[in-house]
């Protein structure tokens, strides 16, 4: 199986998953996102298979519903693109667990983007995933490194108490430590901060930004290098 084929297949799968994760967020606790058919949020007409092809359908119909011509939120296009990019560098033969990890981090980042919070129950599968790595993680660090890790986490918790940093961001940081390692988690947070600063500088509408979407962007960037 060639690398090019894997990249293309991963991108297609990732774009489909990205589109469906957005549907989960939009319908969470309001509609059945498992059995209900996809439909236009404006006219409620069920979408055909041709209307649901990720990226292509958005570009083909110029970001509008095929039936009522209402504009489709640009976030739909972004989620499809980011989903494809997030899955693209993964190897299905060696990184199967990475697919699940990316899915739930992506889902949390979409929730955080819209609500600046996320349902706690989404953390359960992530905790289960990192649970497989804890035994290896514990033996990887010296006592001094454990002190450093504890100090950083404590600093985050202090910022949480002062409401300068969200508790969800701290939880995700701890999960990244267990899934990757402390140094990669620090690198991802630094990169996320850089993305956040750049966004703030170029954005015309200055506002408070959710941080987890930038973490997800940094994970995509990291997986490509």
C-alpha beads as a LAMMPS data file, in Angstrom:
LAMMPS data file: protein, C-alpha beads

225 atoms
224 bonds

1 atom types
1 bond types

-500.0 500.0 xlo xhi
-500.0 500.0 ylo yhi
-500.0 500.0 zlo zhi

Masses

1 110.0

Atoms # bond

1 1 1 0.000 0.000 0.000
2 1 1 1.656 3.249 -1.148
3 1 1 2.013 6.292 1.086
4 1 1 0.111 8.427 -1.412
5 1 1 -2.880 6.098 -1.286
6 1 1 -2.833 6.121 2.538
7 1 1 -2.655 9.930 2.611
8 1 1 -5.588 10.296 0.204
9 1 1 -7.678 7.653 1.973
10 1 1 -6.932 9.185 5.376
11 1 1 -7.869 12.648 4.125
12 1 1 -11.206 11.404 2.782
13 1 1 -12.003 9.500 5.986
14 1 1 -10.919 12.434 8.142
15 1 1 -13.054 14.932 6.215
16 1 1 -16.115 12.681 6.614
17 1 1 -15.471 12.286 10.342
18 1 1 -14.868 16.027 10.749
19 1 1 -18.228 16.749 9.135
20 1 1 -20.026 14.281 11.403
21 1 1 -18.306 15.547 14.545
22 1 1 -19.670 19.004 13.789
23 1 1 -23.160 17.469 13.481
24 1 1 -22.718 15.867 16.919
25 1 1 -21.859 19.242 18.437
26 1 1 -24.720 21.050 16.681
27 1 1 -27.321 18.439 17.663
28 1 1 -25.978 17.550 21.100
29 1 1 -28.860 17.202 23.596
30 1 1 -31.319 18.622 21.035
31 1 1 -31.566 16.015 18.254
32 1 1 -30.616 12.400 17.656
33 1 1 -27.328 12.677 15.790
34 1 1 -27.035 8.882 15.397
35 1 1 -30.239 7.823 13.631
36 1 1 -31.690 11.077 12.270
37 1 1 -30.909 11.842 8.645
38 1 1 -28.724 14.803 7.780
39 1 1 -30.787 17.821 6.835
40 1 1 -30.509 21.523 6.160
41 1 1 -30.840 23.480 9.394
42 1 1 -32.833 26.158 7.574
43 1 1 -35.380 24.276 5.419
44 1 1 -35.100 20.899 7.229
45 1 1 -35.085 19.003 3.906
46 1 1 -33.051 15.751 4.181
47 1 1 -29.810 15.909 2.246
48 1 1 -29.005 13.473 -0.544
49 1 1 -25.717 11.595 -0.648
50 1 1 -24.445 14.003 -3.299
51 1 1 -25.204 16.936 -0.977
52 1 1 -23.094 15.385 1.778
53 1 1 -19.757 14.841 0.044
54 1 1 -17.265 16.644 2.313
55 1 1 -15.541 19.735 0.868
56 1 1 -16.809 19.030 -2.677
57 1 1 -20.454 19.738 -1.829
58 1 1 -19.573 22.976 -0.025
59 1 1 -17.523 24.210 -2.986
60 1 1 -19.940 22.854 -5.618
61 1 1 -22.918 24.737 -4.156
62 1 1 -20.830 27.761 -3.115
63 1 1 -21.498 27.268 0.573
64 1 1 -25.279 27.214 0.164
65 1 1 -28.028 24.643 0.686
66 1 1 -28.945 22.939 -2.601
67 1 1 -32.665 23.220 -1.815
68 1 1 -33.291 26.585 -0.121
69 1 1 -29.991 28.310 -0.957
70 1 1 -29.441 29.367 2.664
71 1 1 -25.806 29.874 3.537
72 1 1 -24.077 26.957 5.249
73 1 1 -21.840 28.007 8.171
74 1 1 -18.188 28.256 7.104
75 1 1 -17.310 26.112 10.142
76 1 1 -18.638 23.127 8.173
77 1 1 -15.949 23.619 5.547
78 1 1 -13.269 24.203 8.181
79 1 1 -14.143 21.002 10.064
80 1 1 -13.997 18.945 6.877
81 1 1 -10.613 20.379 5.893
82 1 1 -9.137 20.056 9.383
83 1 1 -10.491 16.531 9.763
84 1 1 -8.797 15.509 6.537
85 1 1 -5.498 17.131 7.525
86 1 1 -5.608 15.640 11.036
87 1 1 -5.984 12.090 9.706
88 1 1 -3.731 12.474 6.678
89 1 1 -0.294 11.703 8.256
90 1 1 -1.521 8.790 10.419
91 1 1 -0.477 5.225 9.649
92 1 1 -3.360 2.706 9.870
93 1 1 -0.893 -0.165 10.291
94 1 1 0.969 1.213 13.305
95 1 1 -1.073 4.108 14.729
96 1 1 -4.583 2.715 15.099
97 1 1 -4.995 4.232 18.568
98 1 1 -4.065 7.644 17.131
99 1 1 -7.253 7.695 15.071
100 1 1 -9.399 7.433 18.209
101 1 1 -7.291 9.992 20.040
102 1 1 -7.595 12.501 17.186
103 1 1 -11.368 11.965 16.942
104 1 1 -12.044 12.796 20.595
105 1 1 -9.578 15.699 20.762
106 1 1 -11.199 17.089 17.610
107 1 1 -14.687 16.664 19.086
108 1 1 -13.651 18.489 22.261
109 1 1 -12.073 21.296 20.239
110 1 1 -15.297 21.809 18.235
111 1 1 -17.335 21.959 21.444
112 1 1 -14.818 24.424 22.874
113 1 1 -14.955 26.558 19.726
114 1 1 -18.711 27.041 19.952
115 1 1 -19.358 26.873 23.708
116 1 1 -15.932 27.447 25.321
117 1 1 -16.664 24.271 27.274
118 1 1 -17.248 20.602 26.546
119 1 1 -19.220 17.683 28.032
120 1 1 -17.147 15.948 30.696
121 1 1 -18.168 12.491 29.480
122 1 1 -16.095 12.954 26.314
123 1 1 -13.001 12.709 28.527
124 1 1 -13.791 9.076 29.413
125 1 1 -12.528 7.536 26.136
126 1 1 -9.465 9.812 26.201
127 1 1 -8.650 8.712 29.744
128 1 1 -9.088 5.085 28.649
129 1 1 -6.684 5.657 25.747
130 1 1 -3.963 7.240 27.864
131 1 1 -4.518 4.570 30.527
132 1 1 -2.740 2.071 28.278
133 1 1 0.391 4.236 28.373
134 1 1 0.585 5.071 32.072
135 1 1 2.817 2.150 33.026
136 1 1 5.373 3.197 30.413
137 1 1 4.989 6.862 31.299
138 1 1 5.723 6.439 35.014
139 1 1 9.094 4.788 34.418
140 1 1 10.223 7.317 31.811
141 1 1 11.037 10.213 34.161
142 1 1 13.508 10.952 36.902
143 1 1 12.358 12.383 40.274
144 1 1 13.561 15.837 39.179
145 1 1 11.487 15.634 36.003
146 1 1 8.470 14.582 38.074
147 1 1 8.988 17.671 40.218
148 1 1 9.059 19.812 37.080
149 1 1 5.875 18.196 35.767
150 1 1 4.153 18.732 39.117
151 1 1 5.271 22.371 39.209
152 1 1 3.900 23.071 35.715
153 1 1 0.562 21.412 36.477
154 1 1 0.347 23.306 39.774
155 1 1 1.012 26.556 37.896
156 1 1 -1.831 25.759 35.537
157 1 1 -4.160 25.044 38.459
158 1 1 -3.264 28.381 40.047
159 1 1 -4.145 30.118 36.775
160 1 1 -7.426 28.173 36.796
161 1 1 -8.241 29.520 40.260
162 1 1 -7.469 33.040 39.076
163 1 1 -9.704 32.416 36.027
164 1 1 -6.875 33.178 33.624
165 1 1 -6.956 29.679 32.212
166 1 1 -9.764 27.139 31.770
167 1 1 -9.899 23.898 33.733
168 1 1 -10.617 22.065 30.490
169 1 1 -7.344 23.343 29.027
170 1 1 -5.443 22.005 32.039
171 1 1 -7.146 18.614 31.746
172 1 1 -6.236 18.402 28.064
173 1 1 -2.638 19.343 28.900
174 1 1 -2.441 16.495 31.425
175 1 1 -3.920 14.100 28.848
176 1 1 -1.281 15.219 26.323
177 1 1 1.432 14.513 28.888
178 1 1 0.221 10.942 29.292
179 1 1 -0.468 10.347 25.607
180 1 1 2.782 11.829 24.244
181 1 1 5.190 12.924 26.953
182 1 1 5.807 16.030 29.041
183 1 1 8.185 17.665 26.581
184 1 1 5.930 17.153 23.560
185 1 1 2.960 18.439 25.590
186 1 1 4.960 21.569 26.439
187 1 1 5.898 21.972 22.782
188 1 1 2.252 21.618 21.715
189 1 1 1.140 24.225 24.248
190 1 1 3.853 26.625 23.116
191 1 1 2.843 26.139 19.493
192 1 1 -0.823 26.591 20.417
193 1 1 0.016 29.858 22.144
194 1 1 1.845 31.072 19.032
195 1 1 -1.172 30.227 16.848
196 1 1 -3.415 32.046 19.320
197 1 1 -1.234 35.174 19.339
198 1 1 -1.080 35.248 15.524
199 1 1 -4.871 34.880 15.324
200 1 1 -5.351 37.690 17.825
201 1 1 -3.000 39.999 15.936
202 1 1 -4.610 39.495 12.530
203 1 1 -8.243 39.269 13.665
204 1 1 -10.352 42.395 13.255
205 1 1 -12.764 41.358 15.991
206 1 1 -10.738 41.166 19.216
207 1 1 -12.331 38.684 21.582
208 1 1 -11.606 35.906 24.021
209 1 1 -10.584 32.800 22.121
210 1 1 -11.104 29.171 23.170
211 1 1 -7.715 27.505 23.534
212 1 1 -8.364 23.830 22.768
213 1 1 -8.948 24.424 19.018
214 1 1 -5.427 25.856 18.877
215 1 1 -4.143 22.763 20.670
216 1 1 -5.794 20.667 17.982
217 1 1 -4.113 22.774 15.270
218 1 1 -0.755 22.263 16.968
219 1 1 -1.334 18.478 17.055
220 1 1 -2.018 18.517 13.299
221 1 1 1.189 20.495 12.734
222 1 1 3.190 18.171 15.011
223 1 1 1.948 15.019 13.236
224 1 1 3.235 16.333 9.913
225 1 1 6.802 16.971 11.130

Bonds

1 1 1 2
2 1 2 3
3 1 3 4
4 1 4 5
5 1 5 6
6 1 6 7
7 1 7 8
8 1 8 9
9 1 9 10
10 1 10 11
11 1 11 12
12 1 12 13
13 1 13 14
14 1 14 15
15 1 15 16
16 1 16 17
17 1 17 18
18 1 18 19
19 1 19 20
20 1 20 21
21 1 21 22
22 1 22 23
23 1 23 24
24 1 24 25
25 1 25 26
26 1 26 27
27 1 27 28
28 1 28 29
29 1 29 30
30 1 30 31
31 1 31 32
32 1 32 33
33 1 33 34
34 1 34 35
35 1 35 36
36 1 36 37
37 1 37 38
38 1 38 39
39 1 39 40
40 1 40 41
41 1 41 42
42 1 42 43
43 1 43 44
44 1 44 45
45 1 45 46
46 1 46 47
47 1 47 48
48 1 48 49
49 1 49 50
50 1 50 51
51 1 51 52
52 1 52 53
53 1 53 54
54 1 54 55
55 1 55 56
56 1 56 57
57 1 57 58
58 1 58 59
59 1 59 60
60 1 60 61
61 1 61 62
62 1 62 63
63 1 63 64
64 1 64 65
65 1 65 66
66 1 66 67
67 1 67 68
68 1 68 69
69 1 69 70
70 1 70 71
71 1 71 72
72 1 72 73
73 1 73 74
74 1 74 75
75 1 75 76
76 1 76 77
77 1 77 78
78 1 78 79
79 1 79 80
80 1 80 81
81 1 81 82
82 1 82 83
83 1 83 84
84 1 84 85
85 1 85 86
86 1 86 87
87 1 87 88
88 1 88 89
89 1 89 90
90 1 90 91
91 1 91 92
92 1 92 93
93 1 93 94
94 1 94 95
95 1 95 96
96 1 96 97
97 1 97 98
98 1 98 99
99 1 99 100
100 1 100 101
101 1 101 102
102 1 102 103
103 1 103 104
104 1 104 105
105 1 105 106
106 1 106 107
107 1 107 108
108 1 108 109
109 1 109 110
110 1 110 111
111 1 111 112
112 1 112 113
113 1 113 114
114 1 114 115
115 1 115 116
116 1 116 117
117 1 117 118
118 1 118 119
119 1 119 120
120 1 120 121
121 1 121 122
122 1 122 123
123 1 123 124
124 1 124 125
125 1 125 126
126 1 126 127
127 1 127 128
128 1 128 129
129 1 129 130
130 1 130 131
131 1 131 132
132 1 132 133
133 1 133 134
134 1 134 135
135 1 135 136
136 1 136 137
137 1 137 138
138 1 138 139
139 1 139 140
140 1 140 141
141 1 141 142
142 1 142 143
143 1 143 144
144 1 144 145
145 1 145 146
146 1 146 147
147 1 147 148
148 1 148 149
149 1 149 150
150 1 150 151
151 1 151 152
152 1 152 153
153 1 153 154
154 1 154 155
155 1 155 156
156 1 156 157
157 1 157 158
158 1 158 159
159 1 159 160
160 1 160 161
161 1 161 162
162 1 162 163
163 1 163 164
164 1 164 165
165 1 165 166
166 1 166 167
167 1 167 168
168 1 168 169
169 1 169 170
170 1 170 171
171 1 171 172
172 1 172 173
173 1 173 174
174 1 174 175
175 1 175 176
176 1 176 177
177 1 177 178
178 1 178 179
179 1 179 180
180 1 180 181
181 1 181 182
182 1 182 183
183 1 183 184
184 1 184 185
185 1 185 186
186 1 186 187
187 1 187 188
188 1 188 189
189 1 189 190
190 1 190 191
191 1 191 192
192 1 192 193
193 1 193 194
194 1 194 195
195 1 195 196
196 1 196 197
197 1 197 198
198 1 198 199
199 1 199 200
200 1 200 201
201 1 201 202
202 1 202 203
203 1 203 204
204 1 204 205
205 1 205 206
206 1 206 207
207 1 207 208
208 1 208 209
209 1 209 210
210 1 210 211
211 1 211 212
212 1 212 213
213 1 213 214
214 1 214 215
215 1 215 216
216 1 216 217
217 1 217 218
218 1 218 219
219 1 219 220
220 1 220 221
221 1 221 222
222 1 222 223
223 1 223 224
224 1 224 225
